[in-house]
């Protein structure tokens, strides 16, 4: 769940990401805001490093708004990630481990004009649309699945994860982050992806439980063998 550490690992693995800066509570926020504009441009995304459900996330434009967004984000975490803002479709790819590491169908998240996929739009029925499969050129569609699998492996995830992207009109999909414990609510994305491959919510949960039980049995046998 630490976006900053995850980005270091992704960068080492050569995965495509937005340019970024890291800010801590010790930094001078006004000076940092000016540096952000010079290094990343005036339109950026500010997010707490270790927070979920889009809490503390803002899309400021210009140094004044960036400074204000930093104040909000630093109330959630002592370290904040600032990324250049890339325009494109908001895309997510679930990963499910069954016999192998399996990318699920790609989903595009849509919200009403002038809004984004914030906390309210994530958890309020009817405020977002999940388009399955996402409407993307075949090459981009397949690339998001490939990158999602690589991100899952890079972080050492197991059983399941969900990888979020911004996909520009042309070019490489950009990895935003990996959700290592995807939501399972009635408005969540991951169950929709599983449903698209014929798995009901009950079947999905059963798969995850069986894997956990089998892993526990295996570990118990190993302890027994080792005395």
C-alpha positions as CSV (number, residue, x, y, z in Angstrom):
1,X,0.0,0.0,0.0
2,X,3.0,2.3,0.0
3,X,2.9,4.1,-3.4
4,X,6.3,5.6,-3.1
5,X,8.1,2.3,-2.4
6,X,6.0,0.6,-5.1
7,X,7.1,3.2,-7.7
8,X,10.8,2.5,-6.8
9,X,10.3,-1.2,-7.5
10,X,8.4,-0.5,-10.7
11,X,11.1,1.9,-11.9
12,X,13.7,-0.8,-11.3
13,X,11.6,-3.2,-13.3
14,X,11.4,-0.8,-16.2
15,X,7.6,-0.4,-16.0
16,X,6.0,2.8,-17.4
17,X,5.1,5.4,-14.8
18,X,4.4,9.1,-14.5
19,X,7.2,11.4,-13.4
20,X,7.0,12.3,-9.7
21,X,8.3,14.0,-6.7
22,X,8.2,13.0,-3.0
23,X,7.3,15.5,-0.3
24,X,7.5,15.1,3.5
25,X,6.2,17.1,6.4
26,X,9.6,18.6,7.0
27,X,9.7,20.2,3.6
28,X,8.8,23.9,2.9
29,X,5.5,23.5,1.1
30,X,5.5,26.8,-0.7
31,X,9.0,26.2,-2.0
32,X,8.1,22.6,-3.0
33,X,5.0,23.8,-4.8
34,X,7.2,26.1,-6.9
35,X,9.7,23.3,-7.6
36,X,6.8,21.0,-8.7
37,X,5.7,23.5,-11.4
38,X,9.2,23.7,-12.7
39,X,9.9,19.9,-12.7
40,X,6.5,18.4,-13.4
41,X,4.4,21.2,-14.8
42,X,1.5,23.2,-13.4
43,X,-1.1,20.3,-13.6
44,X,-0.3,17.5,-11.2
45,X,-1.9,14.9,-9.0
46,X,-1.2,14.9,-5.2
47,X,-1.8,11.8,-3.2
48,X,-0.8,10.5,0.3
49,X,1.8,7.7,-0.1
50,X,0.0,5.2,2.1
51,X,-3.7,5.8,1.8
52,X,-6.6,4.1,-0.1
53,X,-10.0,4.9,-1.6
54,X,-8.7,8.2,-3.1
55,X,-8.7,9.9,0.4
56,X,-6.5,13.0,0.4
57,X,-6.1,12.9,-3.4
58,X,-6.3,16.2,-5.3
59,X,-5.8,17.5,-8.9
60,X,-4.3,21.0,-8.4
61,X,-3.3,23.5,-11.1
62,X,-0.6,26.0,-10.3
63,X,1.6,26.6,-7.3
64,X,-1.0,28.0,-5.0
65,X,-3.4,25.0,-5.4
66,X,-0.5,22.6,-5.2
67,X,0.5,24.1,-1.8
68,X,-3.1,23.8,-0.6
69,X,-3.3,20.2,-1.8
70,X,-0.1,19.3,0.0
71,X,-1.5,20.6,3.3
72,X,-4.6,18.3,2.9
73,X,-2.6,15.2,1.8
74,X,0.0,15.6,4.6
75,X,-2.9,15.4,7.1
76,X,-3.3,11.8,6.0
77,X,0.4,10.8,5.8
78,X,3.8,12.1,6.5
79,X,4.9,11.4,3.0
80,X,3.1,12.6,-0.2
81,X,3.5,11.6,-3.8
82,X,3.2,14.2,-6.5
83,X,2.9,13.1,-10.1
84,X,2.6,14.8,-13.4
85,X,-1.0,14.7,-14.6
86,X,-1.5,12.5,-17.7
87,X,-4.8,12.7,-19.6
88,X,-6.5,9.5,-20.7
89,X,-8.9,6.8,-19.8
90,X,-9.0,5.5,-16.2
91,X,-8.4,1.8,-16.6
92,X,-8.0,-1.1,-14.1
93,X,-7.0,-4.7,-14.5
94,X,-7.6,-7.3,-11.8
95,X,-5.2,-10.2,-11.3
96,X,-6.4,-13.6,-10.0
97,X,-4.2,-16.5,-9.3
98,X,-5.8,-19.9,-10.0
99,X,-3.6,-22.4,-11.9
100,X,-1.5,-19.5,-13.0
101,X,-1.3,-15.7,-12.7
102,X,-4.3,-14.6,-14.7
103,X,-5.2,-11.0,-15.9
104,X,-9.0,-10.5,-15.7
105,X,-10.9,-8.5,-18.4
106,X,-9.9,-4.8,-18.5
107,X,-12.3,-2.3,-17.1
108,X,-12.7,1.4,-17.9
109,X,-14.1,3.5,-15.1
110,X,-16.3,6.4,-16.2
111,X,-17.8,9.2,-14.0
112,X,-20.0,12.1,-15.0
113,X,-18.4,15.1,-16.7
114,X,-16.4,17.3,-14.4
115,X,-16.0,14.6,-11.8
116,X,-13.5,11.9,-11.1
117,X,-13.4,8.5,-9.3
118,X,-13.1,9.9,-5.8
119,X,-14.4,8.3,-2.6
120,X,-18.0,9.4,-3.2
121,X,-18.0,8.0,-6.8
122,X,-16.4,4.8,-5.7
123,X,-18.9,3.8,-3.1
124,X,-22.2,5.5,-4.1
125,X,-24.3,3.3,-6.4
126,X,-25.0,4.9,-9.7
127,X,-22.2,7.5,-9.6
128,X,-19.7,5.5,-11.7
129,X,-19.9,3.2,-14.7
130,X,-17.7,0.1,-15.1
131,X,-17.3,-0.7,-18.8
132,X,-16.3,-4.3,-19.2
133,X,-14.4,-4.9,-21.4
134,X,-12.8,-1.5,-21.7
135,X,-13.0,0.1,-25.1
136,X,-9.4,0.2,-26.1
137,X,-7.3,-0.6,-29.2
138,X,-6.3,-4.3,-29.0
139,X,-2.6,-3.5,-28.6
140,X,-3.3,-1.2,-25.6
141,X,-5.8,-3.6,-24.1
142,X,-3.3,-6.5,-24.2
143,X,-0.5,-4.2,-22.9
144,X,-2.5,-3.2,-19.8
145,X,-3.0,-6.9,-19.0
146,X,0.7,-7.6,-19.6
147,X,1.8,-4.7,-17.4
148,X,-0.7,-5.6,-14.7
149,X,0.7,-9.1,-14.4
150,X,4.3,-7.7,-14.3
151,X,3.3,-5.2,-11.6
152,X,1.7,-8.0,-9.5
153,X,4.9,-10.1,-9.8
154,X,7.2,-7.2,-9.1
155,X,5.5,-6.4,-5.8
156,X,5.4,-10.1,-4.8
157,X,1.6,-10.1,-4.6
158,X,-0.3,-13.3,-4.2
159,X,-3.8,-14.6,-4.9
160,X,-5.2,-11.3,-6.2
161,X,-4.5,-7.6,-6.9
162,X,-5.9,-4.8,-9.0
163,X,-3.7,-2.6,-11.1
164,X,-4.8,1.0,-12.0
165,X,-3.7,2.8,-15.1
166,X,-4.1,6.0,-17.1
167,X,-4.2,5.1,-20.7
168,X,-3.6,8.0,-23.1
169,X,-5.1,8.1,-26.5
170,X,-1.8,7.1,-28.0
171,X,1.2,5.4,-26.5
172,X,2.1,3.3,-23.5
173,X,-0.4,2.7,-20.6
174,X,0.9,4.4,-17.4
175,X,0.8,2.4,-14.2
176,X,-0.7,4.5,-11.3
177,X,-0.7,2.0,-8.4
178,X,-1.5,-1.6,-7.3
179,X,-4.3,-2.3,-4.9
180,X,-3.0,-5.3,-3.0
181,X,-6.4,-5.8,-1.3
182,X,-9.1,-4.8,-3.9
183,X,-12.5,-3.8,-2.7
184,X,-15.3,-6.4,-2.6
185,X,-18.3,-4.2,-2.1
186,X,-21.4,-4.1,-4.4
187,X,-19.8,-1.1,-6.2
188,X,-16.3,-2.5,-6.4
189,X,-14.4,-3.1,-9.6
190,X,-12.8,-6.5,-8.8
191,X,-16.0,-8.5,-8.5
192,X,-17.1,-7.0,-11.9
193,X,-14.0,-8.3,-13.5
194,X,-14.4,-11.7,-12.0
195,X,-18.0,-11.8,-13.2
196,X,-16.9,-11.1,-16.7
197,X,-15.0,-14.4,-16.8
198,X,-18.0,-16.3,-15.4
199,X,-17.1,-16.2,-11.7
200,X,-19.9,-15.3,-9.3
201,X,-19.0,-13.5,-6.1
202,X,-19.4,-16.7,-4.1
203,X,-17.2,-18.6,-6.5
204,X,-14.5,-15.9,-6.3
205,X,-14.5,-15.9,-2.5
206,X,-14.4,-19.7,-2.6
207,X,-11.2,-19.7,-4.8
208,X,-9.5,-17.3,-2.4
209,X,-10.4,-19.3,0.7
210,X,-9.3,-22.6,-0.8
211,X,-5.9,-21.1,-1.8
212,X,-5.5,-19.8,1.8
213,X,-6.4,-23.1,3.3
214,X,-4.1,-25.1,1.0
215,X,-1.3,-22.7,1.8
216,X,-1.9,-23.2,5.5
217,X,-1.9,-26.9,5.2
218,X,1.3,-26.9,3.1
219,X,3.0,-24.7,5.7
220,X,1.9,-27.0,8.5
221,X,3.3,-30.0,6.7
222,X,6.6,-28.2,6.2
223,X,6.8,-27.4,9.9
224,X,6.1,-31.1,10.7
225,X,8.8,-32.3,8.3
226,X,11.3,-29.8,9.8
227,X,10.7,-31.2,13.3
